[in-house]
Amino acid sequence: MSNSRNIFLTSLLILSMTVFSACSASSPSEKAEKKEPENTSVEKEAPSEEDAAVNEGTVEAPADQEESSEEAEEENTDSEEPAAEEDQSSSEKEEVNLLLQELKPEKNMIKTFENKDFSLTETIVDHNDTHVQRVFKVGEMVTLQILKWDQDAIQVVYEESSPKDPKESKLSNFKPNKEMQPMADISRKGKGDTPQWEIISENETLEVPYDTFEHVVVVRNTVKAGNKETINTIYYAPGIGMVKEVYEDTGKNGKKIESVLKKVEEL
């Protein structure tokens, strides 16, 4: 009987140990189920890329917006450059115009020229903002001319031979009787080797018996006939007009005549 009791106690001990081991053990699936909530929590707490960019202040403008800004800046730069070039061009033209305008006689006067062949006088009878009336006397021949004298050109617009009263002003009431003949034109610059008057120099210093002049403008024209050339050169000084004239004939019996300013008297 004691043996039966010992066997019963031994069986009971083994059963108890088996139940204890089963309760304390955990299956792999249970462990996974316990860890899943922890992973989900971590994923929710991690900040997104957009939130990180906002927090760090590194949000960049869209690419299209940047390109539009760059194009606008380029357009502004391009529009400024032609304007600067235009202003510079206008400034240069104005300077030349003023130089030509300054050649106009400032007062009525009688100018006597010296040459070896004949006597020559130029009388400035009258002048205003746009015209100059003058009388040439070469020997016994008298010619009255009215010049349109503005910022762009000096042009003969009226001419009369042997006027009745050479000293009478006609500027307030005259009608042009000639097609405009340019004596100087700022748009015509060159060597003076054409029939048209061309500006060949704009800033000469010239000494004549009457005085020495600076900023002298020189114009010239050349008429060719076969092997012969007739060259006319006129020198204009600021505030007084013509101060020298040179006539040259290059033919077989050619000659050269220079008329230089010798005396100036007020009219």
Wavefront OBJ file of the C-alpha trace (Angstrom):
o trace
v 0.000 0.000 0.000
v 2.831 2.362 0.681
v 4.156 1.737 -2.790
v 0.863 2.787 -4.311
v 0.925 6.001 -2.322
v 4.450 6.851 -3.476
v 3.487 6.316 -7.109
v 0.469 8.625 -6.690
v 2.589 11.397 -5.150
v 5.183 11.159 -7.866
v 2.524 11.436 -10.590
v 0.962 14.419 -8.881
v 4.363 16.210 -8.706
v 5.048 15.670 -12.430
v 1.580 16.997 -13.372
v 2.086 20.108 -11.259
v 5.427 20.920 -12.913
v 3.906 20.470 -16.392
v 1.039 22.897 -15.610
v 3.488 25.475 -14.199
v 5.728 25.325 -17.273
v 2.705 25.739 -19.590
v 1.487 28.855 -17.750
v 4.863 30.568 -17.599
v 5.759 29.941 -21.309
v 4.722 32.484 -24.039
v 4.176 31.679 -27.689
v 5.926 33.686 -30.490
v 2.560 34.960 -31.744
v 1.685 36.381 -28.345
v 5.003 38.236 -28.160
v 4.379 39.733 -31.611
v 0.907 40.841 -30.584
v 2.343 42.613 -27.529
v 5.041 44.441 -29.543
v 2.734 45.673 -32.392
v 1.167 48.469 -30.345
v 4.666 49.749 -29.477
v 5.702 49.951 -33.184
v 2.468 51.722 -34.126
v 3.074 54.310 -31.434
v 6.560 55.050 -32.731
v 5.313 55.502 -36.289
v 2.707 58.061 -35.209
v 5.192 60.100 -33.237
v 7.782 60.400 -36.098
v 7.439 63.844 -37.832
v 6.794 63.988 -41.582
v 9.282 65.572 -44.050
v 6.965 68.556 -44.673
v 6.628 69.238 -40.928
v 10.401 69.078 -40.519
v 10.909 71.527 -43.383
v 8.390 73.994 -41.901
v 9.904 73.745 -38.405
v 13.420 74.307 -39.706
v 12.352 77.252 -41.962
v 13.729 75.670 -45.135
v 10.599 75.674 -47.301
v 11.731 76.721 -50.829
v 9.688 78.667 -53.405
v 8.331 76.665 -56.345
v 10.687 76.373 -59.314
v 8.217 78.151 -61.658
v 8.083 81.177 -59.382
v 11.902 81.420 -59.269
v 12.130 81.310 -63.087
v 9.508 84.062 -63.420
v 11.462 86.323 -61.051
v 14.702 85.736 -62.966
v 13.010 86.498 -66.312
v 11.543 89.735 -64.922
v 14.985 90.854 -63.727
v 16.505 90.088 -67.153
v 13.750 92.081 -68.904
v 14.366 95.081 -66.651
v 18.106 94.930 -67.371
v 17.537 94.672 -71.128
v 15.115 97.630 -71.103
v 17.581 99.819 -69.206
v 20.521 99.287 -71.605
v 18.845 100.653 -74.808
v 17.564 103.645 -72.824
v 21.113 104.446 -71.676
v 22.441 104.108 -75.245
v 19.654 106.349 -76.561
v 20.397 109.023 -73.947
v 24.080 108.930 -74.857
v 23.318 109.171 -78.559
v 20.969 112.146 -77.993
v 23.588 113.879 -75.869
v 26.254 113.525 -78.600
v 23.906 114.843 -81.291
v 22.913 117.816 -79.128
v 26.584 118.702 -78.622
v 27.231 118.780 -82.380
v 24.034 120.753 -82.987
v 25.013 123.370 -80.448
v 28.452 123.651 -82.033
v 26.906 124.399 -85.437
v 24.427 126.850 -83.927
v 27.234 128.711 -82.183
v 28.844 129.536 -85.539
v 26.077 132.049 -86.290
v 27.170 135.735 -86.135
v 26.196 137.297 -82.821
v 25.829 140.870 -84.128
v 25.470 142.945 -87.285
v 28.911 143.722 -88.673
v 31.056 144.435 -91.702
v 33.860 141.933 -92.259
v 36.726 142.826 -94.566
v 38.785 140.003 -96.094
v 42.290 140.183 -97.462
v 43.449 138.489 -100.658
v 45.844 139.254 -103.531
v 43.318 139.301 -106.378
v 40.311 141.434 -105.353
v 38.581 143.149 -102.433
v 35.936 141.189 -100.551
v 33.531 142.255 -97.814
v 30.745 140.373 -96.068
v 28.147 142.508 -94.295
v 25.845 140.859 -91.729
v 22.763 143.055 -92.236
v 20.474 141.296 -89.767
v 20.003 138.005 -87.916
v 17.485 136.258 -85.686
v 17.064 132.801 -84.148
v 16.738 131.005 -87.479
v 18.057 133.265 -90.281
v 20.998 135.461 -91.229
v 20.909 138.152 -93.932
v 24.252 139.022 -95.474
v 25.605 140.985 -98.438
v 28.722 139.964 -100.375
v 30.645 142.591 -102.296
v 33.387 141.217 -104.569
v 34.956 144.108 -106.430
v 31.902 145.927 -107.875
v 29.542 142.939 -107.737
v 26.989 142.916 -104.875
v 24.917 139.877 -103.870
v 22.346 139.664 -101.056
v 21.739 136.283 -99.449
v 19.486 135.025 -96.667
v 20.661 131.889 -94.873
v 18.482 129.574 -92.861
v 20.839 128.922 -89.959
v 19.602 126.451 -87.372
v 20.934 123.557 -85.334
v 21.087 121.129 -88.240
v 22.288 123.096 -91.263
v 23.304 126.389 -92.880
v 21.318 126.779 -96.102
v 20.913 129.518 -98.725
v 17.151 130.132 -99.140
v 17.086 133.577 -100.784
v 19.434 135.356 -103.190
v 19.274 138.715 -104.962
v 21.855 140.382 -107.196
v 22.486 144.156 -107.022
v 19.835 144.900 -104.352
v 18.445 148.462 -104.280
v 19.149 148.914 -100.578
v 21.745 146.355 -99.420
v 21.417 147.460 -95.781
v 17.620 147.031 -95.573
v 16.548 144.037 -93.495
v 14.256 141.550 -95.203
v 14.019 138.938 -92.457
v 10.574 139.996 -91.236
v 8.996 139.744 -94.691
v 10.594 137.574 -97.349
v 9.752 134.504 -99.370
v 12.429 131.926 -100.209
v 13.288 132.175 -103.916
v 15.808 129.338 -104.099
v 15.762 125.645 -103.465
v 17.622 125.142 -100.208
v 21.356 124.889 -100.873
v 23.213 123.500 -97.837
v 26.479 125.258 -96.995
v 26.985 123.052 -93.922
v 25.010 120.068 -92.649
v 25.725 117.975 -89.551
v 24.554 114.845 -91.379
v 27.217 115.288 -94.060
v 30.708 114.511 -92.882
v 33.617 113.289 -94.954
v 36.694 114.387 -96.883
v 34.972 117.097 -98.897
v 35.577 115.296 -102.176
v 31.943 115.412 -103.361
v 29.897 118.248 -104.953
v 27.935 118.494 -101.688
v 29.392 120.512 -98.831
v 30.787 118.174 -96.196
v 32.099 118.864 -92.698
v 35.760 117.821 -92.752
v 36.740 119.148 -89.312
v 34.843 120.302 -86.220
v 37.517 121.638 -83.886
v 40.275 123.521 -85.708
v 42.413 126.373 -84.374
v 42.877 129.043 -87.054
v 45.025 132.177 -87.107
v 44.064 135.007 -89.490
v 45.193 138.662 -89.570
v 42.209 139.747 -87.456
v 42.507 137.177 -84.634
v 43.119 133.562 -83.670
v 39.987 131.424 -83.435
v 39.378 128.096 -81.750
v 36.664 125.466 -82.324
v 36.554 126.337 -86.016
v 34.350 124.166 -88.249
v 35.641 123.496 -91.769
v 33.406 122.582 -94.731
v 34.450 121.678 -98.277
v 33.060 120.616 -101.631
v 34.755 119.403 -104.817
v 33.393 119.655 -108.361
v 35.146 117.468 -110.930
v 35.134 118.089 -114.692
v 37.444 115.768 -116.594
v 40.956 116.213 -115.246
v 39.986 119.472 -113.551
v 38.779 119.908 -109.973
v 37.338 123.013 -108.338
v 37.708 122.857 -104.567
v 35.999 125.317 -102.217
v 36.788 125.370 -98.495
v 35.128 127.645 -95.908
v 36.105 128.097 -92.265
v 33.442 129.120 -89.698
v 34.292 130.484 -86.239
v 31.896 130.673 -83.265
v 29.971 133.932 -82.956
v 31.267 135.429 -86.193
v 30.613 133.018 -89.077
v 32.966 132.817 -92.051
v 36.563 133.834 -91.297
v 38.389 132.242 -94.233
v 37.612 131.005 -97.736
v 39.865 129.089 -100.122
v 39.141 128.612 -103.834
v 41.364 126.189 -105.745
v 41.375 125.259 -109.426
v 43.524 122.224 -110.299
v 43.276 122.581 -114.102
v 46.163 123.250 -116.494
v 46.165 126.932 -115.662
v 45.045 126.280 -112.102
v 45.143 128.810 -109.307
v 44.460 129.112 -105.600
v 42.846 132.136 -103.936
v 42.700 132.585 -100.163
v 40.529 135.213 -98.486
v 41.256 135.701 -94.775
v 39.518 137.953 -92.262
v 41.435 141.192 -91.736
v 38.996 143.607 -90.055
v 35.620 143.610 -88.274
v 33.458 146.721 -87.809
v 30.044 147.059 -86.228
v 27.308 147.991 -88.666
l 1 2 3 4 5 6 7 8 9 10 11 12 13 14 15 16 17 18 19 20 21 22 23 24 25 26 27 28 29 30 31 32 33 34 35 36 37 38 39 40 41 42 43 44 45 46 47 48 49 50 51 52 53 54 55 56 57 58 59 60 61 62 63 64 65 66 67 68 69 70 71 72 73 74 75 76 77 78 79 80 81 82 83 84 85 86 87 88 89 90 91 92 93 94 95 96 97 98 99 100 101 102 103 104 105 106 107 108 109 110 111 112 113 114 115 116 117 118 119 120 121 122 123 124 125 126 127 128 129 130 131 132 133 134 135 136 137 138 139 140 141 142 143 144 145 146 147 148 149 150 151 152 153 154 155 156 157 158 159 160 161 162 163 164 165 166 167 168 169 170 171 172 173 174 175 176 177 178 179 180 181 182 183 184 185 186 187 188 189 190 191 192 193 194 195 196 197 198 199 200 201 202 203 204 205 206 207 208 209 210 211 212 213 214 215 216 217 218 219 220 221 222 223 224 225 226 227 228 229 230 231 232 233 234 235 236 237 238 239 240 241 242 243 244 245 246 247 248 249 250 251 252 253 254 255 256 257 258 259 260 261 262 263 264 265 266 267
